[in-house]
């Protein structure tokens, strides 16, 4: 069970959403953020696209740069969470070893595998990135020319190809409530 921090706020946590591009990470992160705000919690959402425009604009997509990207995000998430903020991240974060490093760095870490088959992500291709990657216009694209290593033991798995967003959200919120991260309603 969680214990209030010295300022009376609940301790923070980091909800780390990982999955292929187009799997639904950002959609779910937005919904979880809205739900936590509705419950009057302090919350920050760190999204891959937004972070890459600011905090990590100097980085590319090589394995080394992807790891640096996640290290910087982890630093920010750690600062926020230890100050009572619920942090929701939405990053492809394709490498298992890097996510395991984040788990060791951050207390109260919850890994959410946003599981969606590559074929469905390609079909959705919200940003037109898969078409470019398949055409060879984007090198080192996760799922096409660069690997994605699914989590082995995530706390939560949502299947966005066969669950509604409401079902996936309910699964995430149910876990957070059961494990004492969020007070049940």
C-alpha positions as CSV (number, residue, x, y, z in Angstrom):
1,X,0.0,0.0,0.0
2,X,1.2,3.5,-0.7
3,X,2.1,6.0,2.0
4,X,1.7,9.7,1.7
5,X,4.9,11.7,1.2
6,X,5.9,14.4,3.7
7,X,3.9,17.1,1.7
8,X,0.7,15.1,2.0
9,X,0.6,13.9,-1.6
10,X,0.8,10.3,-2.6
11,X,4.2,9.1,-3.8
12,X,4.6,9.3,-7.6
13,X,5.1,6.4,-10.0
14,X,6.2,5.9,-13.6
15,X,3.8,4.2,-16.0
16,X,6.0,3.2,-18.9
17,X,4.2,2.4,-22.1
18,X,6.2,0.5,-24.7
19,X,5.1,-0.9,-28.1
20,X,5.5,-0.4,-31.8
21,X,4.8,2.8,-33.6
22,X,1.0,3.0,-34.1
23,X,0.2,0.4,-31.3
24,X,-1.8,3.0,-29.3
25,X,0.6,4.2,-26.7
26,X,-0.2,7.9,-27.1
27,X,-3.9,7.3,-27.2
28,X,-3.8,5.3,-24.0
29,X,-1.4,7.7,-22.3
30,X,-3.8,10.6,-23.0
31,X,-6.7,8.6,-21.6
32,X,-4.8,7.6,-18.4
33,X,-3.6,11.2,-18.0
34,X,-7.2,12.5,-18.2
35,X,-8.4,9.9,-15.7
36,X,-5.7,10.6,-13.2
37,X,-6.3,14.4,-13.5
38,X,-10.1,13.8,-13.0
39,X,-9.1,12.1,-9.8
40,X,-7.1,15.2,-8.8
41,X,-3.7,13.6,-9.0
42,X,-0.5,15.4,-10.1
43,X,0.4,13.9,-13.5
44,X,2.8,14.6,-16.3
45,X,2.8,12.8,-19.7
46,X,6.1,12.3,-21.5
47,X,5.5,11.4,-25.1
48,X,8.1,10.3,-27.6
49,X,7.3,12.8,-30.3
50,X,7.1,15.8,-28.0
51,X,10.3,14.9,-26.1
52,X,12.2,14.4,-29.4
53,X,11.3,18.0,-30.4
54,X,12.8,19.5,-27.2
55,X,14.8,17.4,-24.7
56,X,16.4,15.1,-27.2
57,X,16.3,17.1,-30.5
58,X,20.0,16.5,-30.9
59,X,19.6,12.7,-31.1
60,X,19.0,10.4,-34.0
61,X,17.6,6.8,-34.1
62,X,20.8,4.7,-33.9
63,X,20.8,2.2,-31.0
64,X,23.1,4.5,-29.0
65,X,20.9,7.6,-29.6
66,X,17.7,5.7,-28.7
67,X,19.4,4.6,-25.5
68,X,20.5,8.2,-24.7
69,X,16.9,9.4,-25.4
70,X,15.5,6.9,-22.9
71,X,18.2,7.8,-20.3
72,X,17.2,11.5,-20.5
73,X,13.5,10.7,-20.2
74,X,14.3,8.4,-17.3
75,X,16.1,11.2,-15.5
76,X,13.1,13.5,-15.9
77,X,10.6,10.8,-14.9
78,X,12.6,9.9,-11.8
79,X,12.7,13.6,-10.7
80,X,9.0,14.0,-11.2
81,X,7.9,10.7,-9.6
82,X,10.0,11.2,-6.5
83,X,8.2,14.5,-6.1
84,X,4.8,12.9,-6.0
85,X,3.9,13.1,-9.7
86,X,2.3,10.2,-11.6
87,X,4.4,10.1,-14.8
88,X,3.0,8.5,-17.9
89,X,5.5,7.8,-20.7
90,X,4.8,6.7,-24.2
91,X,8.0,5.6,-26.0
92,X,8.6,2.8,-28.4
93,X,11.7,2.0,-26.3
94,X,12.4,-1.1,-28.4
95,X,15.3,-2.6,-26.4
96,X,14.6,-4.8,-23.5
97,X,18.0,-4.1,-21.8
98,X,17.3,-0.4,-21.8
99,X,13.8,-0.8,-20.3
100,X,15.3,-3.1,-17.7
101,X,17.8,-0.3,-16.9
102,X,14.9,2.1,-16.5
103,X,13.2,-0.3,-14.1
104,X,16.3,-0.4,-11.9
105,X,16.6,3.4,-12.0
106,X,13.0,4.3,-11.1
107,X,11.2,3.3,-8.0
108,X,7.5,2.5,-8.4
109,X,7.9,1.5,-12.1
110,X,5.0,-0.1,-14.0
111,X,5.7,-1.5,-17.5
112,X,2.8,-1.5,-19.9
113,X,3.2,-3.5,-23.1
114,X,0.9,-2.0,-25.7
115,X,0.8,-5.1,-27.8
116,X,-0.4,-4.8,-31.3
117,X,0.7,-7.0,-34.2
118,X,3.1,-5.3,-36.7
119,X,0.6,-6.0,-39.5
120,X,-2.1,-4.0,-37.7
121,X,0.3,-1.1,-36.9
122,X,1.2,-1.0,-40.6
123,X,-2.5,-1.1,-41.6
124,X,-3.1,1.9,-39.2
125,X,0.1,3.7,-40.2
126,X,-1.3,6.9,-38.5
127,X,1.8,9.0,-39.4
128,X,2.7,7.4,-42.7
129,X,6.0,6.2,-41.3
130,X,5.7,2.5,-42.1
131,X,5.1,3.2,-45.8
132,X,8.3,5.3,-45.8
133,X,10.3,2.7,-43.8
134,X,9.1,-0.1,-46.1
135,X,10.2,2.0,-49.1
136,X,13.6,2.4,-47.5
137,X,13.2,6.1,-46.9
138,X,13.5,5.8,-43.1
139,X,16.6,3.8,-41.9
140,X,16.5,2.0,-38.5
141,X,12.8,1.9,-38.2
142,X,11.5,-0.3,-35.4
143,X,9.6,-3.3,-36.6
144,X,10.8,-3.0,-40.2
145,X,14.6,-2.5,-40.3
146,X,15.3,-2.4,-36.6
147,X,14.2,-4.9,-33.9
148,X,11.5,-4.5,-31.3
149,X,12.1,-6.7,-28.2
150,X,8.8,-7.3,-26.4
151,X,8.8,-7.2,-22.6
152,X,9.1,-10.6,-20.9
153,X,7.3,-9.8,-17.7
154,X,5.4,-6.5,-18.0
155,X,3.1,-5.6,-15.2
156,X,0.3,-4.9,-17.7
157,X,-0.4,-6.1,-21.2
158,X,-3.0,-4.5,-23.4
159,X,-4.0,-5.9,-26.8
160,X,-5.1,-2.9,-28.8
161,X,-5.9,-4.9,-31.9
162,X,-8.7,-6.8,-30.0
163,X,-9.6,-4.6,-27.1
164,X,-11.4,-1.3,-27.2
165,X,-9.5,1.7,-25.8
166,X,-12.0,1.6,-22.9
167,X,-11.1,-2.0,-22.1
168,X,-7.4,-1.3,-22.3
169,X,-7.9,1.8,-20.0
170,X,-9.9,-0.2,-17.6
171,X,-7.1,-2.9,-17.4
172,X,-4.5,-0.2,-16.7
173,X,-6.6,1.6,-14.1
174,X,-7.6,-1.7,-12.5
175,X,-4.0,-2.6,-12.0
176,X,-3.1,0.8,-10.6
177,X,-6.0,0.6,-8.1
178,X,-5.3,-3.0,-7.1
179,X,-1.6,-2.3,-6.5
180,X,-2.2,0.8,-4.4
181,X,-0.8,3.4,-6.9
182,X,-4.2,5.0,-7.3
183,X,-7.1,5.1,-4.8
184,X,-10.1,3.1,-6.0
185,X,-13.2,5.1,-6.7
